[in-house]
Amino acid sequence: MRLLHTMIRVTDLQRSIDFYSSLLGMTLYRKIDFSSGRFTLAFLGYGDEKETTAIELTHNWDTESYEMGNAFGHLAVSVDDVYKACEDIKAKGGEVVREAGPMQHGSTVLAFVKDPDGYMIELLSMS
């Protein structure tokens, strides 16, 4: 078995694709329009989609906003250098909501950024 993807709903598909590809360096694997259902799916990730987990962005054409709820926490992305990743993301217009630094009650360096729809992305250095 393998975890295939995590799905999140987005309000502006191109803005979200730009965020995940330009700011987080993901590759757009595929984008599929379902005209009869009035939605589009876009799959992005790192590496070969057949070997890694992807993010599925779902854009429902007639929905302008979503309630975030309180059950979902965040997505986590491994980066080589959390401090540099934050600098790069801010330079490209991204929103860093928790600057890079050691986690409370531990030594792991992490940061949090927010995607265009408000989803939290944790940046972690796995080295």
Chimera marker file (.cmm) of the C-alpha trace (Angstrom):
<marker_set name="trace">
<marker id="1" x="0.000" y="0.000" z="0.000" r="1" g="1" b="0" radius="0.5"/>
<marker id="2" x="1.013" y="3.595" z="-0.555" r="1" g="1" b="0" radius="0.5"/>
<marker id="3" x="-0.522" y="6.933" z="0.412" r="1" g="1" b="0" radius="0.5"/>
<marker id="4" x="-1.505" y="8.473" z="-2.953" r="1" g="1" b="0" radius="0.5"/>
<marker id="5" x="-2.594" y="12.023" z="-2.209" r="1" g="1" b="0" radius="0.5"/>
<marker id="6" x="-4.143" y="14.509" z="0.177" r="1" g="1" b="0" radius="0.5"/>
<marker id="7" x="-7.011" y="16.608" z="-1.188" r="1" g="1" b="0" radius="0.5"/>
<marker id="8" x="-7.682" y="20.226" z="-0.279" r="1" g="1" b="0" radius="0.5"/>
<marker id="9" x="-10.347" y="22.517" z="-1.738" r="1" g="1" b="0" radius="0.5"/>
<marker id="10" x="-9.182" y="25.800" z="-3.227" r="1" g="1" b="0" radius="0.5"/>
<marker id="11" x="-11.025" y="28.901" z="-4.385" r="1" g="1" b="0" radius="0.5"/>
<marker id="12" x="-8.635" y="30.071" z="-7.126" r="1" g="1" b="0" radius="0.5"/>
<marker id="13" x="-6.981" y="27.105" z="-8.807" r="1" g="1" b="0" radius="0.5"/>
<marker id="14" x="-4.315" y="28.976" z="-10.749" r="1" g="1" b="0" radius="0.5"/>
<marker id="15" x="-3.301" y="31.019" z="-7.699" r="1" g="1" b="0" radius="0.5"/>
<marker id="16" x="-2.940" y="27.786" z="-5.707" r="1" g="1" b="0" radius="0.5"/>
<marker id="17" x="-1.011" y="26.025" z="-8.484" r="1" g="1" b="0" radius="0.5"/>
<marker id="18" x="1.321" y="29.036" z="-8.611" r="1" g="1" b="0" radius="0.5"/>
<marker id="19" x="1.842" y="28.899" z="-4.836" r="1" g="1" b="0" radius="0.5"/>
<marker id="20" x="2.632" y="25.191" z="-4.691" r="1" g="1" b="0" radius="0.5"/>
<marker id="21" x="4.801" y="25.210" z="-7.815" r="1" g="1" b="0" radius="0.5"/>
<marker id="22" x="6.558" y="28.592" z="-7.635" r="1" g="1" b="0" radius="0.5"/>
<marker id="23" x="6.891" y="29.035" z="-3.870" r="1" g="1" b="0" radius="0.5"/>
<marker id="24" x="7.195" y="25.414" z="-2.738" r="1" g="1" b="0" radius="0.5"/>
<marker id="25" x="8.839" y="23.965" z="-5.844" r="1" g="1" b="0" radius="0.5"/>
<marker id="26" x="6.264" y="21.269" z="-6.627" r="1" g="1" b="0" radius="0.5"/>
<marker id="27" x="5.627" y="19.942" z="-10.114" r="1" g="1" b="0" radius="0.5"/>
<marker id="28" x="2.143" y="20.036" z="-11.623" r="1" g="1" b="0" radius="0.5"/>
<marker id="29" x="1.554" y="16.407" z="-12.592" r="1" g="1" b="0" radius="0.5"/>
<marker id="30" x="-1.828" y="16.793" z="-14.225" r="1" g="1" b="0" radius="0.5"/>
<marker id="31" x="-4.952" y="18.930" z="-14.310" r="1" g="1" b="0" radius="0.5"/>
<marker id="32" x="-8.347" y="17.514" z="-15.211" r="1" g="1" b="0" radius="0.5"/>
<marker id="33" x="-11.573" y="19.441" z="-15.873" r="1" g="1" b="0" radius="0.5"/>
<marker id="34" x="-14.881" y="17.729" z="-15.113" r="1" g="1" b="0" radius="0.5"/>
<marker id="35" x="-17.293" y="20.037" z="-16.962" r="1" g="1" b="0" radius="0.5"/>
<marker id="36" x="-20.423" y="18.057" z="-16.150" r="1" g="1" b="0" radius="0.5"/>
<marker id="37" x="-19.564" y="18.184" z="-12.438" r="1" g="1" b="0" radius="0.5"/>
<marker id="38" x="-18.273" y="21.764" z="-12.630" r="1" g="1" b="0" radius="0.5"/>
<marker id="39" x="-14.955" y="21.081" z="-10.904" r="1" g="1" b="0" radius="0.5"/>
<marker id="40" x="-11.258" y="20.751" z="-11.727" r="1" g="1" b="0" radius="0.5"/>
<marker id="41" x="-8.599" y="18.601" z="-10.085" r="1" g="1" b="0" radius="0.5"/>
<marker id="42" x="-4.894" y="19.433" z="-10.137" r="1" g="1" b="0" radius="0.5"/>
<marker id="43" x="-2.246" y="17.094" z="-8.753" r="1" g="1" b="0" radius="0.5"/>
<marker id="44" x="1.159" y="18.404" z="-7.626" r="1" g="1" b="0" radius="0.5"/>
<marker id="45" x="4.126" y="16.993" z="-5.796" r="1" g="1" b="0" radius="0.5"/>
<marker id="46" x="7.825" y="16.261" z="-5.711" r="1" g="1" b="0" radius="0.5"/>
<marker id="47" x="9.482" y="13.597" z="-7.841" r="1" g="1" b="0" radius="0.5"/>
<marker id="48" x="7.696" y="10.858" z="-9.753" r="1" g="1" b="0" radius="0.5"/>
<marker id="49" x="3.968" y="10.725" z="-8.986" r="1" g="1" b="0" radius="0.5"/>
<marker id="50" x="4.099" y="6.924" z="-9.181" r="1" g="1" b="0" radius="0.5"/>
<marker id="51" x="6.555" y="6.870" z="-6.278" r="1" g="1" b="0" radius="0.5"/>
<marker id="52" x="5.549" y="9.774" z="-4.046" r="1" g="1" b="0" radius="0.5"/>
<marker id="53" x="2.491" y="11.282" z="-2.384" r="1" g="1" b="0" radius="0.5"/>
<marker id="54" x="0.781" y="14.196" z="-4.133" r="1" g="1" b="0" radius="0.5"/>
<marker id="55" x="-1.497" y="17.052" z="-3.204" r="1" g="1" b="0" radius="0.5"/>
<marker id="56" x="-4.826" y="17.129" z="-5.011" r="1" g="1" b="0" radius="0.5"/>
<marker id="57" x="-6.201" y="20.644" z="-5.372" r="1" g="1" b="0" radius="0.5"/>
<marker id="58" x="-9.951" y="20.543" z="-5.957" r="1" g="1" b="0" radius="0.5"/>
<marker id="59" x="-11.596" y="23.622" z="-7.419" r="1" g="1" b="0" radius="0.5"/>
<marker id="60" x="-15.399" y="23.585" z="-7.406" r="1" g="1" b="0" radius="0.5"/>
<marker id="61" x="-16.281" y="26.171" z="-10.037" r="1" g="1" b="0" radius="0.5"/>
<marker id="62" x="-19.336" y="27.561" z="-8.271" r="1" g="1" b="0" radius="0.5"/>
<marker id="63" x="-17.880" y="27.810" z="-4.737" r="1" g="1" b="0" radius="0.5"/>
<marker id="64" x="-16.366" y="31.111" z="-3.645" r="1" g="1" b="0" radius="0.5"/>
<marker id="65" x="-15.224" y="30.179" z="-0.135" r="1" g="1" b="0" radius="0.5"/>
<marker id="66" x="-14.895" y="27.313" z="2.340" r="1" g="1" b="0" radius="0.5"/>
<marker id="67" x="-14.937" y="27.021" z="6.111" r="1" g="1" b="0" radius="0.5"/>
<marker id="68" x="-11.593" y="25.738" z="7.328" r="1" g="1" b="0" radius="0.5"/>
<marker id="69" x="-12.955" y="23.790" z="10.282" r="1" g="1" b="0" radius="0.5"/>
<marker id="70" x="-10.753" y="22.805" z="13.183" r="1" g="1" b="0" radius="0.5"/>
<marker id="71" x="-9.889" y="19.163" z="12.471" r="1" g="1" b="0" radius="0.5"/>
<marker id="72" x="-7.268" y="19.650" z="9.756" r="1" g="1" b="0" radius="0.5"/>
<marker id="73" x="-3.843" y="20.670" z="11.014" r="1" g="1" b="0" radius="0.5"/>
<marker id="74" x="-1.246" y="21.199" z="8.300" r="1" g="1" b="0" radius="0.5"/>
<marker id="75" x="0.783" y="19.723" z="5.471" r="1" g="1" b="0" radius="0.5"/>
<marker id="76" x="4.498" y="19.201" z="6.121" r="1" g="1" b="0" radius="0.5"/>
<marker id="77" x="7.245" y="19.743" z="3.546" r="1" g="1" b="0" radius="0.5"/>
<marker id="78" x="10.891" y="18.792" z="3.977" r="1" g="1" b="0" radius="0.5"/>
<marker id="79" x="13.379" y="21.508" z="2.975" r="1" g="1" b="0" radius="0.5"/>
<marker id="80" x="17.175" y="21.626" z="3.073" r="1" g="1" b="0" radius="0.5"/>
<marker id="81" x="17.306" y="24.884" z="5.073" r="1" g="1" b="0" radius="0.5"/>
<marker id="82" x="14.194" y="26.204" z="6.832" r="1" g="1" b="0" radius="0.5"/>
<marker id="83" x="15.657" y="29.707" z="7.271" r="1" g="1" b="0" radius="0.5"/>
<marker id="84" x="16.533" y="30.008" z="3.569" r="1" g="1" b="0" radius="0.5"/>
<marker id="85" x="13.183" y="28.531" z="2.498" r="1" g="1" b="0" radius="0.5"/>
<marker id="86" x="11.386" y="31.237" z="4.524" r="1" g="1" b="0" radius="0.5"/>
<marker id="87" x="13.522" y="33.968" z="2.946" r="1" g="1" b="0" radius="0.5"/>
<marker id="88" x="12.789" y="32.628" z="-0.542" r="1" g="1" b="0" radius="0.5"/>
<marker id="89" x="9.055" y="32.300" z="0.097" r="1" g="1" b="0" radius="0.5"/>
<marker id="90" x="8.816" y="35.854" z="1.489" r="1" g="1" b="0" radius="0.5"/>
<marker id="91" x="10.833" y="37.206" z="-1.460" r="1" g="1" b="0" radius="0.5"/>
<marker id="92" x="8.261" y="35.650" z="-3.805" r="1" g="1" b="0" radius="0.5"/>
<marker id="93" x="5.342" y="37.192" z="-1.901" r="1" g="1" b="0" radius="0.5"/>
<marker id="94" x="4.426" y="34.234" z="0.288" r="1" g="1" b="0" radius="0.5"/>
<marker id="95" x="3.208" y="34.594" z="3.862" r="1" g="1" b="0" radius="0.5"/>
<marker id="96" x="5.387" y="33.152" z="6.619" r="1" g="1" b="0" radius="0.5"/>
<marker id="97" x="3.208" y="32.974" z="9.742" r="1" g="1" b="0" radius="0.5"/>
<marker id="98" x="5.772" y="31.380" z="12.054" r="1" g="1" b="0" radius="0.5"/>
<marker id="99" x="9.364" y="32.312" z="11.364" r="1" g="1" b="0" radius="0.5"/>
<marker id="100" x="12.038" y="29.630" z="11.204" r="1" g="1" b="0" radius="0.5"/>
<marker id="101" x="13.411" y="28.575" z="14.556" r="1" g="1" b="0" radius="0.5"/>
<marker id="102" x="13.495" y="25.751" z="17.070" r="1" g="1" b="0" radius="0.5"/>
<marker id="103" x="10.161" y="24.294" z="18.057" r="1" g="1" b="0" radius="0.5"/>
<marker id="104" x="8.895" y="24.930" z="21.541" r="1" g="1" b="0" radius="0.5"/>
<marker id="105" x="9.916" y="22.101" z="23.901" r="1" g="1" b="0" radius="0.5"/>
<marker id="106" x="12.406" y="20.713" z="21.364" r="1" g="1" b="0" radius="0.5"/>
<marker id="107" x="15.248" y="21.463" z="19.013" r="1" g="1" b="0" radius="0.5"/>
<marker id="108" x="13.733" y="20.724" z="15.602" r="1" g="1" b="0" radius="0.5"/>
<marker id="109" x="13.895" y="23.809" z="13.377" r="1" g="1" b="0" radius="0.5"/>
<marker id="110" x="10.592" y="24.529" z="11.701" r="1" g="1" b="0" radius="0.5"/>
<marker id="111" x="8.454" y="27.291" z="10.227" r="1" g="1" b="0" radius="0.5"/>
<marker id="112" x="4.895" y="27.695" z="8.989" r="1" g="1" b="0" radius="0.5"/>
<marker id="113" x="3.664" y="29.356" z="5.817" r="1" g="1" b="0" radius="0.5"/>
<marker id="114" x="0.097" y="29.915" z="4.704" r="1" g="1" b="0" radius="0.5"/>
<marker id="115" x="-1.185" y="29.031" z="1.245" r="1" g="1" b="0" radius="0.5"/>
<marker id="116" x="-3.635" y="31.315" z="-0.631" r="1" g="1" b="0" radius="0.5"/>
<marker id="117" x="-6.660" y="29.584" z="0.950" r="1" g="1" b="0" radius="0.5"/>
<marker id="118" x="-5.292" y="29.684" z="4.488" r="1" g="1" b="0" radius="0.5"/>
<marker id="119" x="-3.959" y="26.125" z="4.730" r="1" g="1" b="0" radius="0.5"/>
<marker id="120" x="-0.886" y="25.850" z="6.922" r="1" g="1" b="0" radius="0.5"/>
<marker id="121" x="2.297" y="24.348" z="5.512" r="1" g="1" b="0" radius="0.5"/>
<marker id="122" x="4.998" y="23.294" z="7.975" r="1" g="1" b="0" radius="0.5"/>
<marker id="123" x="8.574" y="23.521" z="6.713" r="1" g="1" b="0" radius="0.5"/>
<marker id="124" x="10.976" y="21.061" z="8.331" r="1" g="1" b="0" radius="0.5"/>
<marker id="125" x="14.634" y="20.293" z="7.805" r="1" g="1" b="0" radius="0.5"/>
<marker id="126" x="14.947" y="16.521" z="7.912" r="1" g="1" b="0" radius="0.5"/>
<marker id="127" x="18.754" y="16.454" z="7.988" r="1" g="1" b="0" radius="0.5"/>
<link id1="1" id2="2" r="1" g="1" b="0" radius="0.2"/>
<link id1="2" id2="3" r="1" g="1" b="0" radius="0.2"/>
<link id1="3" id2="4" r="1" g="1" b="0" radius="0.2"/>
<link id1="4" id2="5" r="1" g="1" b="0" radius="0.2"/>
<link id1="5" id2="6" r="1" g="1" b="0" radius="0.2"/>
<link id1="6" id2="7" r="1" g="1" b="0" radius="0.2"/>
<link id1="7" id2="8" r="1" g="1" b="0" radius="0.2"/>
<link id1="8" id2="9" r="1" g="1" b="0" radius="0.2"/>
<link id1="9" id2="10" r="1" g="1" b="0" radius="0.2"/>
<link id1="10" id2="11" r="1" g="1" b="0" radius="0.2"/>
<link id1="11" id2="12" r="1" g="1" b="0" radius="0.2"/>
<link id1="12" id2="13" r="1" g="1" b="0" radius="0.2"/>
<link id1="13" id2="14" r="1" g="1" b="0" radius="0.2"/>
<link id1="14" id2="15" r="1" g="1" b="0" radius="0.2"/>
<link id1="15" id2="16" r="1" g="1" b="0" radius="0.2"/>
<link id1="16" id2="17" r="1" g="1" b="0" radius="0.2"/>
<link id1="17" id2="18" r="1" g="1" b="0" radius="0.2"/>
<link id1="18" id2="19" r="1" g="1" b="0" radius="0.2"/>
<link id1="19" id2="20" r="1" g="1" b="0" radius="0.2"/>
<link id1="20" id2="21" r="1" g="1" b="0" radius="0.2"/>
<link id1="21" id2="22" r="1" g="1" b="0" radius="0.2"/>
<link id1="22" id2="23" r="1" g="1" b="0" radius="0.2"/>
<link id1="23" id2="24" r="1" g="1" b="0" radius="0.2"/>
<link id1="24" id2="25" r="1" g="1" b="0" radius="0.2"/>
<link id1="25" id2="26" r="1" g="1" b="0" radius="0.2"/>
<link id1="26" id2="27" r="1" g="1" b="0" radius="0.2"/>
<link id1="27" id2="28" r="1" g="1" b="0" radius="0.2"/>
<link id1="28" id2="29" r="1" g="1" b="0" radius="0.2"/>
<link id1="29" id2="30" r="1" g="1" b="0" radius="0.2"/>
<link id1="30" id2="31" r="1" g="1" b="0" radius="0.2"/>
<link id1="31" id2="32" r="1" g="1" b="0" radius="0.2"/>
<link id1="32" id2="33" r="1" g="1" b="0" radius="0.2"/>
<link id1="33" id2="34" r="1" g="1" b="0" radius="0.2"/>
<link id1="34" id2="35" r="1" g="1" b="0" radius="0.2"/>
<link id1="35" id2="36" r="1" g="1" b="0" radius="0.2"/>
<link id1="36" id2="37" r="1" g="1" b="0" radius="0.2"/>
<link id1="37" id2="38" r="1" g="1" b="0" radius="0.2"/>
<link id1="38" id2="39" r="1" g="1" b="0" radius="0.2"/>
<link id1="39" id2="40" r="1" g="1" b="0" radius="0.2"/>
<link id1="40" id2="41" r="1" g="1" b="0" radius="0.2"/>
<link id1="41" id2="42" r="1" g="1" b="0" radius="0.2"/>
<link id1="42" id2="43" r="1" g="1" b="0" radius="0.2"/>
<link id1="43" id2="44" r="1" g="1" b="0" radius="0.2"/>
<link id1="44" id2="45" r="1" g="1" b="0" radius="0.2"/>
<link id1="45" id2="46" r="1" g="1" b="0" radius="0.2"/>
<link id1="46" id2="47" r="1" g="1" b="0" radius="0.2"/>
<link id1="47" id2="48" r="1" g="1" b="0" radius="0.2"/>
<link id1="48" id2="49" r="1" g="1" b="0" radius="0.2"/>
<link id1="49" id2="50" r="1" g="1" b="0" radius="0.2"/>
<link id1="50" id2="51" r="1" g="1" b="0" radius="0.2"/>
<link id1="51" id2="52" r="1" g="1" b="0" radius="0.2"/>
<link id1="52" id2="53" r="1" g="1" b="0" radius="0.2"/>
<link id1="53" id2="54" r="1" g="1" b="0" radius="0.2"/>
<link id1="54" id2="55" r="1" g="1" b="0" radius="0.2"/>
<link id1="55" id2="56" r="1" g="1" b="0" radius="0.2"/>
<link id1="56" id2="57" r="1" g="1" b="0" radius="0.2"/>
<link id1="57" id2="58" r="1" g="1" b="0" radius="0.2"/>
<link id1="58" id2="59" r="1" g="1" b="0" radius="0.2"/>
<link id1="59" id2="60" r="1" g="1" b="0" radius="0.2"/>
<link id1="60" id2="61" r="1" g="1" b="0" radius="0.2"/>
<link id1="61" id2="62" r="1" g="1" b="0" radius="0.2"/>
<link id1="62" id2="63" r="1" g="1" b="0" radius="0.2"/>
<link id1="63" id2="64" r="1" g="1" b="0" radius="0.2"/>
<link id1="64" id2="65" r="1" g="1" b="0" radius="0.2"/>
<link id1="65" id2="66" r="1" g="1" b="0" radius="0.2"/>
<link id1="66" id2="67" r="1" g="1" b="0" radius="0.2"/>
<link id1="67" id2="68" r="1" g="1" b="0" radius="0.2"/>
<link id1="68" id2="69" r="1" g="1" b="0" radius="0.2"/>
<link id1="69" id2="70" r="1" g="1" b="0" radius="0.2"/>
<link id1="70" id2="71" r="1" g="1" b="0" radius="0.2"/>
<link id1="71" id2="72" r="1" g="1" b="0" radius="0.2"/>
<link id1="72" id2="73" r="1" g="1" b="0" radius="0.2"/>
<link id1="73" id2="74" r="1" g="1" b="0" radius="0.2"/>
<link id1="74" id2="75" r="1" g="1" b="0" radius="0.2"/>
<link id1="75" id2="76" r="1" g="1" b="0" radius="0.2"/>
<link id1="76" id2="77" r="1" g="1" b="0" radius="0.2"/>
<link id1="77" id2="78" r="1" g="1" b="0" radius="0.2"/>
<link id1="78" id2="79" r="1" g="1" b="0" radius="0.2"/>
<link id1="79" id2="80" r="1" g="1" b="0" radius="0.2"/>
<link id1="80" id2="81" r="1" g="1" b="0" radius="0.2"/>
<link id1="81" id2="82" r="1" g="1" b="0" radius="0.2"/>
<link id1="82" id2="83" r="1" g="1" b="0" radius="0.2"/>
<link id1="83" id2="84" r="1" g="1" b="0" radius="0.2"/>
<link id1="84" id2="85" r="1" g="1" b="0" radius="0.2"/>
<link id1="85" id2="86" r="1" g="1" b="0" radius="0.2"/>
<link id1="86" id2="87" r="1" g="1" b="0" radius="0.2"/>
<link id1="87" id2="88" r="1" g="1" b="0" radius="0.2"/>
<link id1="88" id2="89" r="1" g="1" b="0" radius="0.2"/>
<link id1="89" id2="90" r="1" g="1" b="0" radius="0.2"/>
<link id1="90" id2="91" r="1" g="1" b="0" radius="0.2"/>
<link id1="91" id2="92" r="1" g="1" b="0" radius="0.2"/>
<link id1="92" id2="93" r="1" g="1" b="0" radius="0.2"/>
<link id1="93" id2="94" r="1" g="1" b="0" radius="0.2"/>
<link id1="94" id2="95" r="1" g="1" b="0" radius="0.2"/>
<link id1="95" id2="96" r="1" g="1" b="0" radius="0.2"/>
<link id1="96" id2="97" r="1" g="1" b="0" radius="0.2"/>
<link id1="97" id2="98" r="1" g="1" b="0" radius="0.2"/>
<link id1="98" id2="99" r="1" g="1" b="0" radius="0.2"/>
<link id1="99" id2="100" r="1" g="1" b="0" radius="0.2"/>
<link id1="100" id2="101" r="1" g="1" b="0" radius="0.2"/>
<link id1="101" id2="102" r="1" g="1" b="0" radius="0.2"/>
<link id1="102" id2="103" r="1" g="1" b="0" radius="0.2"/>
<link id1="103" id2="104" r="1" g="1" b="0" radius="0.2"/>
<link id1="104" id2="105" r="1" g="1" b="0" radius="0.2"/>
<link id1="105" id2="106" r="1" g="1" b="0" radius="0.2"/>
<link id1="106" id2="107" r="1" g="1" b="0" radius="0.2"/>
<link id1="107" id2="108" r="1" g="1" b="0" radius="0.2"/>
<link id1="108" id2="109" r="1" g="1" b="0" radius="0.2"/>
<link id1="109" id2="110" r="1" g="1" b="0" radius="0.2"/>
<link id1="110" id2="111" r="1" g="1" b="0" radius="0.2"/>
<link id1="111" id2="112" r="1" g="1" b="0" radius="0.2"/>
<link id1="112" id2="113" r="1" g="1" b="0" radius="0.2"/>
<link id1="113" id2="114" r="1" g="1" b="0" radius="0.2"/>
<link id1="114" id2="115" r="1" g="1" b="0" radius="0.2"/>
<link id1="115" id2="116" r="1" g="1" b="0" radius="0.2"/>
<link id1="116" id2="117" r="1" g="1" b="0" radius="0.2"/>
<link id1="117" id2="118" r="1" g="1" b="0" radius="0.2"/>
<link id1="118" id2="119" r="1" g="1" b="0" radius="0.2"/>
<link id1="119" id2="120" r="1" g="1" b="0" radius="0.2"/>
<link id1="120" id2="121" r="1" g="1" b="0" radius="0.2"/>
<link id1="121" id2="122" r="1" g="1" b="0" radius="0.2"/>
<link id1="122" id2="123" r="1" g="1" b="0" radius="0.2"/>
<link id1="123" id2="124" r="1" g="1" b="0" radius="0.2"/>
<link id1="124" id2="125" r="1" g="1" b="0" radius="0.2"/>
<link id1="125" id2="126" r="1" g="1" b="0" radius="0.2"/>
<link id1="126" id2="127" r="1" g="1" b="0" radius="0.2"/>
</marker_set>
